[in-house]
């Protein structure tokens, strides 16, 4: 019954922008720390960003800080990832995840629920 569904991915030109959304059902996102991860073909899953339950605390992978912004709307039960100045190396499947632990984590193994992912492809 618990389900996280990402949307907003697609094909974009280098330097462009996308906003990803993660809509939750079967759980209240307000109870969870949330994160975005990505995985490119043939590569390991990579941390992108995380946000605390209240939305006041955030964490970013260094290479993405300043270009990506994570936010949440607990009332609407939606998590967002705003991405600007996209680069070809950002091409990956982006997944959202929910973590019931006390603090945010950059470790994918700590997250309890995952979405199916949405494809982001950045052309040069």
N, C-alpha and C positions, 0 to 999 in steps of 0.2 A: 504494500500500500504506500510505503514511503517512496517518493519519487522526486528527483531533481531533473529538470529539463532545461537544457541550454538552448539559446537561440541568438541570432544576430550575426553568425558567421557568414563567410562568403569570400568572394574574390575581390581584392582591392589592389590598387596600384601602390607602389612604394611611395611613402610620404602621406598616404591617406589615413583615414580614421574609421574605426568601427566601435560600436558599443554592443557588448555581449550582455545577455540577460540570463539569469538562472531562476526559474520559477519553481517553487516548492509546493508539494502537496503531501499530506499524510504526516507532516511535522511542522512545528512552528519554528521558523528560522531564528526567531528572537532568542531561543534557547541555545543556539549554537554559535561558536566561532566558525567563520566561513573562509574558504580559500579558493583560489583559481590555480590550476596546474595546466601544463601543456606537454604534449608529447609529439615530437616529429618522427617521421618514418625512420626506423632503425636506431632510434635514440631512446635514452631513458626518460621517464617522466620527470619534468622539471617544475620546481616551484615558481609561481608567478607573483602572487600577492595573497595576503590574508587580512581579515578584518575582525575585530572583536565583536562581541554580542551587541554592545550598544552602538557600535560604529565609530567610537572615539579613538580607537587604536588601530593602526594599520602597519603592515610590514610588506616590503617589496624586495624582490630580487634586484641586486644592484644595477644590472644591465637594463632593467625596465623602469627603474625609478625616474620620475620626471616625464615619462611617456605614457605610462599606464596609471589609471586611478581606479581603485576599488571602492565601492560604496554599497549601501544596502538600504532597503526600505522595509522595515519590519512589519509595518502596517499592511503593505501589499504582499509581503512574503516573497520578495524578490531581491536577488543579489545582482550587482552590475559590475562590469569591467569596461571602462572607457579606455580605448587605445588610440593614441595619436602617433603621427610620424612613424607609421609602420614600415618595417624593413623586411626584405625577403627571408631573413633568418627568423622572423617571427612566425613563419608558416608552420602550423602544427594543428593538432586537435586540442581544443581548449575545453577543460572539464571543470565544473564546480564541485565543491565538496563541503560537507558539514561535519563539525567536530564538537562533541559534547564535553571535551576536556575543559579544565579551568582556564587555561591560557591559550592564546593563538599558537600555532605551530607551522613551521616550514617543512615539516616531515610528513610526507604523504601517508606513511604508515599509521599515523595517529588519527586520521579522519575516518569517520564511521559510515558515511553515505556519499555516494558519487553519482553524478549525472552521466549521461551517455556520451557527452562531448559534442562540440560543434566545430566544424572545419573552418579554419582561417587560412587563406592562401594569399600571399602577398607577391605580386609580380614585380619584376624589375623593369 
